[in-house]
Amino acid sequence: MITVIIPTYNEEETLEGLLRQLRVQIGDGEIIVADGSSTDATSALAKPFAHIVVTEPRRGRQLNRAASIAQGDVLCFLHADVRLADNALTAVGTALRDPEVVGGTFRLCFGGPGLTARVLTLMVRCLRRLGFIYGDQGIFVRRRVFERLGGFRDWPLLEDYEFGRRLLKAGKTVCLPDRLEVSSRRWEKGADGRGRLWRTLAAWFFIMAFYFAGVAPERLARWYPPIRGPKRAAPPVFRATQPRVN
């Protein structure tokens, strides 16, 4: 049995589309929406589709709490703005028939006709080959492996990347050819109406460089926009978005 866990914060514009897709594919599986205290209609939209809706303020806690009450022996973590291929969840089950496979991801593609979508899609494919895993890829993992790894760190950001690093070391992983698609619109224009692709990429580069240099995620969070929860007192330095890797 598979449990799909969706972390959310103010996703009323994107969540319902994914939930409708999941309801078609989930079969006897389970859907849990783990909400980060949204101030919009996210929770209300989730209740008709999800089996369980839980609330936690930080992303790592959201994911871990949902995993702790999940009934499935396979956990699949999906972001609210992705869209699934028709056979995506079936492909997860097929991949895990190999007892050596501990988990994996999907192939992420950015929708849109412009340069932004092409650049981001190429970039994340290259990063995936280099061993970079992020939550947007749709991380799936055997529950027993998730528990053995201790779940996600209670960090304000990069908890998905850090978990992905440990997952890669835990055993054989796969990158399924079945696509997850996400819109590139939020990378194309900022609040000022100007393009922000290159600013986003530069911000990601500096955040990852500081992370590898040993800067704590709590400090890095000051450079990250408040999209995962209530606004923080310190304003963000960068308009940074984690890369979407697959």
N, C-alpha and C positions, 0 to 999 in steps of 0.2 A: 504493500500500500504506500502511496506517495502523499505527502503533505506539502502543499505549496504555501510558502510564507511570504507575505508581501509587506515590507515596511513602508509606511506612508507618513507624509506630513503635508497637509493642504494639497491633496491630489484629486480634488473633485472634478477637474477637467479631464483627467486621464484614466482614473481608476476603473470606471464602469466598463470601458471597452475591454480591458484585460480580464475583468471578472466574468464578463459574458463569454469570452473565449474559453476561459478555464472551466466554466460550467459545462460547456460542450465536451471538453476533453477529460475532465477529472474522473469520470466513472465512479468507482467506490472510494475514491481518494478524498482528500480533505483540503479545505482552503482556510487559512488563518490570515487575517489582516492585523498587523501589529502597528498600531497608530501612535505617532509621537505627539499626542495632544493637539491635533489639528484644530484650527480656528474656523475652518470652513465646513462644508457638508460632507467631508470625506467619510466619517464614521457612519452617518445616516445612509449614504450610498452603498457602503460595504455590507450592511446588515442583511439585505435581502439575498445576497449572493454568497457571502462567506459563512462557514460553519461556526467560526469563532472570531470575535473582534476583541483584541486586548489593547491596553494603552500603557505606554512607557515613554519617558521623556527623551531617552537617548538611544541612538541607533543600535549599539551593541546590546543594550538591555532589551530593546524591543525584540530583536532577533532571538536572543537566548530565552526570553520568557516564552515566546511563541513555540520555540523548539521544545521547551520543557513540558508543554502540555500537548504537543502533537501526538497523534496516534500512529502516524506512518513510520515505517522502517526506512524510508527514504525521505530526505528533506530537500526541497527545491526552493531557493530564494530568488524571487523575481521582483524587479522594480516596477512601480505602477505604470510607468510610461512606455514599457516595452509591449510588443505585440508578437504573438507566437505563430510559428508555422503550424499547419493543421495536425501534424503528427508529433509535435514536440515532446509531449509527456510520454507517449508510447516509445519514442526513441530513447528516453531516459531508462525506462524499464529494460529495453533491449540491450543497452550498453552495460547495465548492471548484471546481466546474466553471466558475464565474465566475472568469476569470483575474485580475480585479482584487481578489478577496477574499484577504487574507493570513492570516486566521484568525478566531477568534471564540469564543463561549461558548454554553452552553445556558441555558435558563430554569430557575432553581433554585426549588424549592418545599420547604417544610418540612412533613413529615408530622405528623399529630396533630390531635385535635379541639379543643384548647384555645386560649387567647388567645396563648400564646407562638408557636405555629406561624403564626397569622394575622399577628401583628405582624412577625415576622421575614420572612415572605414578602413582605409589603407593603414593608418597609424595603429589602430587597435589590433589589426591582424599581425603586424610586425611585433608589437609589444607582447602579444600572446605567445608568439614563438620564442620570445626572450624570457618567458616565465612570469609575466605580469598578469595577475588575475584580479578583476574588480567585480563588484556586485552587479553591475549592469549586464554582465555576460550571462547571468542566470546560473549561479553556482548551485550544483546539486551534489549531495553527499550521503553516504550510508549513515543512518542515525548512530549506529555504534561507533563509527569513526568520528563523527561530530562530537560525541560525548567523550571519546578517548582524547581528542584534541583540546577539550575544554571549552568548545564554542568560541564565540567572538570576544575580543577584548572589549572592556568597557571604555572605549575611546570615543571622542567626539567626531573623529574622522579617520579614514584609512584603516578602519577595523576590518573591512572586507579584503583589502590588499594583504594585510597581515595574516588573516585567516587563510587566504589563498596560498601564501608562501608555505604555511604549515601543511596545508592539504597536499601540495605538490610533493612534499617530503614524506608524506604518510604512505604513499604507494602509487600504483598506476592510476593516472587520470586520463580522461579523453576530452577532446573538443569536438562536439557533435556538429555535423554539417548542417543540421536543421537550424534555420535562421531565427534569431530574435531581431526584430526591427524596432528602432527608436527614431523619432523625428530629430532632425538636426536644427530645428528652428531656434531653440534656446541658445545655440552657439552662434547663430548668424547675426543677431542684433541684441545689443544691451538696452538698458533702460533709456539711454540717451539716443537710441535710434541708430547708432553707429555699429558697424561690424565689430565683433569681439572674438572671432576665432583665434587670431594670433595672440591676443592678450590672454585668452584662456589657456592656450598651449604654453605660453611663457610662464603663466602662474603655476600651472601643473609642474613644469620643469623645476621651478625654484622650490616648490613645496616638497617634491620628491627628493631633490638634492639636500635640503635641510633635514628631511627625515632620515636619509641614509647617513648624514653627518651626525645623527644622534639627537636632534632637536625633538623634544617630547610632543606628541600629538596635541596635548592641551595648549601648548604654545602655538603650534601650527594652526589651530582652530581660529586664532585671532585673524588669520589671513584668509579665512574661508567665509563665504557669504552665508547668512542665516537662513538656509533653506530647509534645514532638518528639524527645526524646533523654534521656540520663541527667541526673539532677537536678543543677542548678547549686548552687554554694556559697551564692550570695545568694538569699534567699527572695523570692518574687514579692510585689510590693506590691498589684497588682490581680489579681483573678480574671478575666483578660481572654481573650476569644476573638475572633479576627478575624471580621468580619461575613461572611456568606455571600451573595455578591452575584450577582445575575442579573436 
